[in-house]
Every structure is written in C-alpha cells, then in structure tokens.
Amino acid sequence: MPDPRVTLYSRPGCHLCDDARAVIERVCADLGEEYAEISIDGDPQLQERYGEEIPVTLVDGRQHDFWRVDEGRLREALRR
C-alpha cells in the first residue's frame, strides 16, 4: 500500500488539531485518500520544527497548511 498523501502533525489536547483532523478526514473520505497523523510530542526535532505552527498539514511531502486547514485548498491539492 502506498504512503498516504496527507500527513497531519499534531499534539494531544490541541483544539486546532481536532478541527484540522475533522476537515482532513472528511476530504480524504470523499476523495478516497488516506492520511497519517503524527504527534510531535516526544520528538524534539518535530517539536523544534513544528511546535509553533501545530497543526501542520503536508500534502505529498510538502507543507500545505498550518494552524487551520482550508477544505477547498486541500481538495484542490489532492485532485492534482
């Protein structure tokens, strides 16, 4: 099975992460895509890189959004 096209970097207890996850789940379900969620907690490198921007969404390995996920932009990116 190929790697998911969407990655969500998050942390537990983050309300923006909950909002982002809901958008990502909806869009991925509609388009037949999978996503991976990775907690930055416990990983100093991820905390250093993404700590101030959580949640961070990557599409095809490149940063797509941070703080909030725009549903229309995500759908467009996944249709390419």
Secondary structure as UniProt FT lines:
FT   STRAND          6..10
FT   TURN            12..13
FT   HELIX           15..31
FT   STRAND          35..39
FT   TURN            41..42
FT   HELIX           44..50
FT   TURN            51..53
FT   STRAND          56..59
FT   TURN            60..61
FT   STRAND          62..66
FT   HELIX           71..79
//
